């Protein structure tokens, strides 16, 4: 299960501390001019070492395309690419390679496969999300031709959260601070909190909010293959994600039907809804309104404090992790959420024959 998508498909490969991380994009339409600067910019938004509140692993994350492109344009053939790992440090994991790190994939991988790469989590490392950002950047370039835009931002870090709807914020401010939060005051509070938990050798979780604008009516299936179900699966496949909701989400349980139904009206010949509690999707199909959803991320599992665990033989012991890790994954998760949203929406547009 290393492939995501129906028609626009991404297959990824590689490990965190191996030679490189790469992938194959299949089903990309021919004749698409690729803006390489834009693609690299999307990778730069995800790459490590970009601020004091992210991991200090030093990687340039330059993507090298291997196939499927001729004179800067897609040919319709599979697009192969790779990002070489330049700053891998597997030695950081030698002393704990036979231990099961709490809340990591070490134990489950060992039990399932009988073997695992212990260096940085190997295949289970969040470094794999590089491939998603490459495929997502290509998808974004295509979606621009449809007038579809995707904006994600950090809306919560631990107890610090934005309390207004996305329409109340200037989303152009998202990239003006290291936390990627459009509220400058809240962003400063979030950054200070992340710095504090970092000093304590601990980590923090939070929430990313994403908005997809310009989606046409009719994307998605009424039963299996609902648009929100695939978006949810896309988001839940991202490392450290623990929850997904769209529209009112779990808050829908608080309101009566009369309070949350989206009434229709005629807007100069176009049918619209006066409210958008449905989050742009009704019956599993897009209704033309903004699609918005939230993605909850747990605190990064690797902490610099001593923790109780066991080794591969079941002997109880104490682990103190070593290595370079994010004290909070949220800032670097924002472009990954956008990428998976772009891959999903483009896939459904192609499925609809548009």
C-alpha positions as CSV (number, residue, x, y, z in Angstrom):
1,X,0.0,0.0,0.0
2,X,2.6,2.5,-1.1
3,X,0.2,4.0,-3.8
4,X,-2.4,6.7,-3.3
5,X,-5.0,7.8,-5.8
6,X,-7.3,6.3,-8.6
7,X,-6.2,8.1,-11.8
8,X,-3.7,10.6,-10.5
9,X,-1.6,8.2,-8.5
10,X,1.5,8.7,-6.3
11,X,3.7,5.7,-5.4
12,X,6.5,6.6,-3.0
13,X,9.7,4.8,-1.9
14,X,12.7,5.4,0.4
15,X,13.7,5.6,4.0
16,X,14.6,8.5,6.3
17,X,18.3,7.7,6.5
18,X,18.7,5.8,3.2
19,X,20.2,7.3,0.0
20,X,17.1,9.2,-0.9
21,X,13.3,9.5,-0.9
22,X,11.4,9.3,-4.2
23,X,8.3,8.5,-6.1
24,X,6.4,7.9,-9.3
25,X,3.4,10.1,-10.4
26,X,1.2,8.2,-12.8
27,X,-1.8,9.5,-14.6
28,X,-0.6,13.1,-14.9
29,X,-2.2,14.6,-18.1
30,X,0.2,15.4,-20.9
31,X,1.1,18.9,-22.0
32,X,1.3,20.5,-18.5
33,X,4.1,23.0,-18.2
34,X,5.9,22.5,-14.9
35,X,7.0,25.5,-13.0
36,X,10.1,24.1,-11.3
37,X,10.6,27.1,-9.1
38,X,7.0,26.6,-7.8
39,X,7.6,22.9,-7.1
40,X,10.8,23.6,-5.3
41,X,9.1,26.4,-3.3
42,X,6.5,23.9,-2.1
43,X,9.3,21.5,-1.0
44,X,11.1,24.4,0.8
45,X,8.0,25.0,2.8
46,X,8.2,21.4,4.1
47,X,12.0,21.0,4.4
48,X,13.7,20.7,7.8
49,X,15.9,23.4,9.4
50,X,13.8,26.4,8.3
51,X,13.4,27.9,11.7
52,X,14.4,27.4,15.4
53,X,11.1,25.5,16.0
54,X,11.7,22.8,13.5
55,X,14.2,19.9,13.3
56,X,17.7,21.1,12.6
57,X,18.4,18.3,10.1
58,X,20.2,20.2,7.3
59,X,18.7,19.1,3.9
60,X,18.4,21.1,0.7
61,X,15.6,18.8,-0.5
62,X,16.2,19.5,-4.1
63,X,14.0,17.4,-6.3
64,X,15.5,15.6,-9.4
65,X,13.0,14.5,-12.1
66,X,13.9,11.3,-13.9
67,X,11.2,10.7,-16.4
68,X,7.9,11.8,-17.9
69,X,9.0,15.4,-18.7
70,X,10.2,16.8,-22.0
71,X,11.4,20.4,-22.4
72,X,9.6,21.3,-19.2
73,X,6.3,19.7,-20.1
74,X,4.6,16.5,-19.0
75,X,4.4,13.8,-21.7
76,X,1.7,11.6,-20.0
77,X,4.3,9.0,-19.1
78,X,5.0,8.2,-15.5
79,X,6.9,11.0,-13.8
80,X,9.8,9.6,-11.7
81,X,11.6,11.7,-9.2
82,X,14.0,11.5,-6.3
83,X,15.2,13.8,-3.5
84,X,18.6,12.7,-2.2
85,X,19.2,12.5,1.5
86,X,22.3,14.7,2.2
87,X,22.4,14.8,6.0
88,X,21.4,11.4,7.2
89,X,22.8,10.3,10.6
90,X,21.9,6.7,11.2
91,X,24.5,6.5,14.0
92,X,22.0,8.6,16.2
93,X,19.9,5.5,16.4
94,X,22.4,2.7,17.0
95,X,22.0,2.6,20.8
96,X,18.2,2.3,20.5
97,X,17.9,0.1,17.4
98,X,16.8,-2.9,19.6
99,X,14.3,-0.9,21.7
100,X,10.7,-0.1,20.9
101,X,10.2,3.7,21.1
102,X,6.9,4.6,22.8
103,X,4.1,5.6,20.3
104,X,6.3,4.9,17.3
105,X,5.9,2.3,14.6
106,X,8.9,0.2,15.8
107,X,6.9,-2.5,17.6
108,X,4.1,-2.8,15.0
109,X,6.5,-3.0,12.1
110,X,8.6,-5.6,13.9
111,X,5.6,-7.7,14.6
112,X,4.2,-7.4,11.1
113,X,7.3,-7.9,9.0
114,X,9.8,-9.5,11.4
115,X,12.3,-6.9,10.4
116,X,12.5,-3.1,10.4
117,X,14.9,-0.2,9.6
118,X,15.5,1.4,13.0
119,X,17.2,4.5,11.7
120,X,14.8,7.3,12.1
121,X,11.8,5.0,11.7
122,X,12.9,4.1,8.2
123,X,9.9,3.9,6.0
124,X,7.6,5.2,8.7
125,X,9.5,8.5,9.0
126,X,7.7,11.7,8.2
127,X,10.5,12.4,5.8
128,X,8.4,10.3,3.3
129,X,6.1,13.3,3.1
130,X,8.6,14.9,0.6
131,X,7.0,12.7,-2.1
132,X,3.5,14.0,-1.3
133,X,4.7,17.6,-1.6
134,X,6.2,16.9,-5.1
135,X,3.0,15.2,-6.3
136,X,0.9,17.9,-4.6
137,X,2.9,20.7,-6.3
138,X,2.3,19.2,-9.7
139,X,-1.4,18.8,-8.9
140,X,-1.6,22.4,-7.7
141,X,-0.2,23.7,-11.0
142,X,-2.9,21.8,-12.8
143,X,-5.7,22.9,-10.4
144,X,-4.7,26.5,-11.0
145,X,-6.1,26.1,-14.6
146,X,-9.4,25.2,-13.0
147,X,-9.4,28.2,-10.7
148,X,-9.0,26.0,-7.7
149,X,-6.9,27.2,-4.8
150,X,-5.9,25.4,-1.6
151,X,-4.9,27.2,1.6
152,X,-3.9,25.6,4.9
153,X,-2.7,27.1,8.1
154,X,-2.0,26.3,11.8
155,X,-5.1,27.0,13.7
156,X,-4.1,25.5,17.0
157,X,-1.0,24.5,19.0
158,X,-1.8,22.8,22.3
159,X,-4.3,25.1,24.2
160,X,-3.6,28.1,21.9
161,X,-6.1,28.3,19.1
162,X,-7.8,30.6,16.7
163,X,-11.5,31.2,17.7
164,X,-12.8,32.7,14.4
165,X,-13.9,31.1,11.1
166,X,-11.3,31.0,8.3
167,X,-13.1,33.8,6.5
168,X,-12.1,36.2,9.3
169,X,-8.4,35.9,8.6
170,X,-6.1,37.3,6.0
171,X,-4.6,34.0,4.8
172,X,-1.8,35.8,3.0
173,X,-0.3,36.3,6.4
174,X,0.2,32.5,6.9
175,X,3.7,32.4,5.5
176,X,4.9,35.5,7.4
177,X,5.8,33.6,10.6
178,X,7.5,30.3,11.4
179,X,4.3,28.7,12.8
180,X,2.3,29.4,9.6
181,X,-0.6,31.0,11.5
182,X,-2.5,33.9,9.9
183,X,-3.1,35.6,13.2
184,X,0.2,37.4,14.1
185,X,-0.6,37.6,17.8
186,X,-1.6,34.0,18.2
187,X,1.3,33.0,16.1
188,X,3.7,34.7,18.5
189,X,2.0,32.9,21.4
190,X,2.3,29.5,19.6
191,X,5.9,30.1,18.8
192,X,6.7,30.9,22.4
193,X,4.9,27.8,23.6
194,X,6.8,25.6,21.1
195,X,10.1,27.1,22.2
196,X,9.2,26.3,25.8
197,X,8.3,22.7,25.3
198,X,11.5,22.3,23.2
199,X,13.6,23.5,26.2
200,X,11.8,21.0,28.3
201,X,12.7,18.2,26.0
202,X,9.1,17.7,25.1
203,X,6.7,18.2,22.1
204,X,3.3,19.7,21.3
205,X,0.4,18.8,19.0
206,X,-2.2,20.9,17.4
207,X,-4.6,21.4,14.4
208,X,-4.2,22.4,10.8
209,X,-7.2,24.0,9.0
210,X,-7.5,23.7,5.2
211,X,-9.7,25.5,2.7
212,X,-10.3,24.5,-0.9
213,X,-11.9,27.2,-3.0
214,X,-13.2,27.1,-6.5
215,X,-14.2,23.4,-6.5
216,X,-17.0,22.7,-9.1
217,X,-20.2,21.0,-8.2
218,X,-20.3,17.3,-8.7
219,X,-17.0,15.9,-7.5
220,X,-17.3,12.7,-5.4
221,X,-19.4,9.6,-5.3
222,X,-22.7,9.1,-3.4
223,X,-21.8,5.9,-1.7
224,X,-18.3,4.5,-1.6
225,X,-15.8,7.1,-2.8
226,X,-17.4,10.0,-1.1
227,X,-15.2,13.1,-1.5
228,X,-14.9,13.7,2.2
229,X,-14.1,10.1,2.9
230,X,-11.2,10.2,0.4
231,X,-10.0,13.5,1.8
232,X,-10.2,12.0,5.3
233,X,-8.2,9.0,4.2
234,X,-5.6,11.3,2.6
235,X,-5.2,13.3,5.7
236,X,-5.1,10.3,8.1
237,X,-2.3,8.8,6.0
238,X,0.0,11.7,7.1
239,X,2.3,10.9,9.9
240,X,1.1,11.9,13.4
241,X,-2.5,12.7,12.3
242,X,-5.1,11.5,14.8
243,X,-8.3,13.1,13.6
244,X,-10.1,14.7,10.6
245,X,-13.4,16.5,10.4
246,X,-15.0,18.8,7.8
247,X,-17.7,21.4,7.9
248,X,-19.2,21.5,11.4
249,X,-17.5,18.2,12.1
250,X,-18.0,16.9,15.6
251,X,-19.7,20.1,16.6
252,X,-22.6,19.1,14.4
253,X,-23.7,16.9,17.4
254,X,-24.4,20.1,19.3
255,X,-27.0,21.6,16.9
256,X,-30.6,20.9,15.9
257,X,-31.3,20.3,12.2
258,X,-33.0,23.7,12.0
259,X,-29.8,25.3,13.2
260,X,-27.3,23.5,10.9
261,X,-29.2,23.0,7.6
262,X,-27.7,25.0,4.7
263,X,-30.6,26.8,3.0
264,X,-30.4,27.3,-0.8
265,X,-31.0,30.5,-2.7
266,X,-30.7,31.8,-6.3
267,X,-27.6,34.0,-6.7
268,X,-28.1,35.6,-10.1
269,X,-28.9,32.2,-11.7
270,X,-26.4,30.2,-9.6
271,X,-27.7,28.0,-6.8
272,X,-25.8,28.7,-3.6
273,X,-26.2,28.0,0.1
274,X,-26.7,30.9,2.6
275,X,-24.5,29.1,5.1
276,X,-21.8,26.4,4.7
277,X,-22.1,24.2,7.7
278,X,-21.8,21.2,5.3
279,X,-18.2,22.2,4.5
280,X,-18.8,22.3,0.7
281,X,-19.7,18.6,0.5
282,X,-23.3,17.1,0.7
283,X,-24.1,13.5,0.2
284,X,-20.4,12.8,-0.5
285,X,-20.4,15.2,-3.5
286,X,-19.0,18.8,-3.7
287,X,-21.7,21.5,-3.9
288,X,-19.6,24.4,-5.2
289,X,-19.1,26.1,-1.8
290,X,-15.7,26.3,-0.1
291,X,-14.5,22.9,1.2
292,X,-13.0,23.3,4.6
293,X,-11.7,20.8,7.1
294,X,-9.5,20.3,10.2
295,X,-6.6,17.9,10.7
296,X,-5.5,17.1,14.3
297,X,-1.9,16.2,14.9
298,X,-0.6,14.5,18.0
299,X,2.6,15.7,19.7
300,X,5.7,14.3,18.1
301,X,6.4,10.9,19.7
302,X,10.2,11.4,20.0
303,X,10.9,13.4,23.1
304,X,14.2,14.1,24.9
305,X,13.0,12.8,28.3
306,X,13.5,9.3,29.7
307,X,10.7,6.9,29.0
308,X,9.9,3.3,30.1
309,X,9.9,0.7,27.3
310,X,11.0,-2.8,26.4
311,X,13.6,-4.2,24.0
312,X,12.9,-6.7,21.2
313,X,13.2,-9.6,23.8
314,X,10.6,-8.0,26.1
315,X,13.1,-6.9,28.7
316,X,12.0,-3.7,30.4
317,X,14.4,-0.8,30.2
318,X,14.6,3.0,30.0
319,X,15.0,4.9,26.7
320,X,16.3,8.5,26.3
321,X,16.0,9.4,22.6
322,X,18.7,11.0,20.5
323,X,18.5,12.8,17.2
324,X,17.0,15.8,15.5
325,X,13.3,16.1,15.7
326,X,10.5,18.7,15.5
327,X,9.2,19.9,18.9
328,X,5.9,20.5,17.0
329,X,5.1,19.1,13.6
330,X,2.4,21.7,12.7
331,X,4.5,24.3,10.8
332,X,5.9,21.7,8.4
333,X,2.7,19.8,8.2
334,X,0.8,22.7,6.6
335,X,2.2,22.2,3.1
336,X,1.7,18.4,3.4
337,X,-2.0,18.9,4.2
338,X,-2.3,21.1,1.1
339,X,-0.4,18.6,-1.0
340,X,-2.7,15.7,-0.1
341,X,-5.8,17.9,-0.7
342,X,-4.5,18.8,-4.1
343,X,-3.8,15.2,-5.1
344,X,-7.3,14.2,-4.0
345,X,-9.1,17.0,-5.7
346,X,-7.2,16.6,-9.0
347,X,-7.8,12.8,-8.9
348,X,-11.6,13.4,-8.6
349,X,-11.6,16.0,-11.4
350,X,-10.0,13.4,-13.7
351,X,-12.4,10.8,-12.5
352,X,-15.2,13.2,-13.5
353,X,-13.7,13.6,-16.9
354,X,-13.2,17.3,-16.6
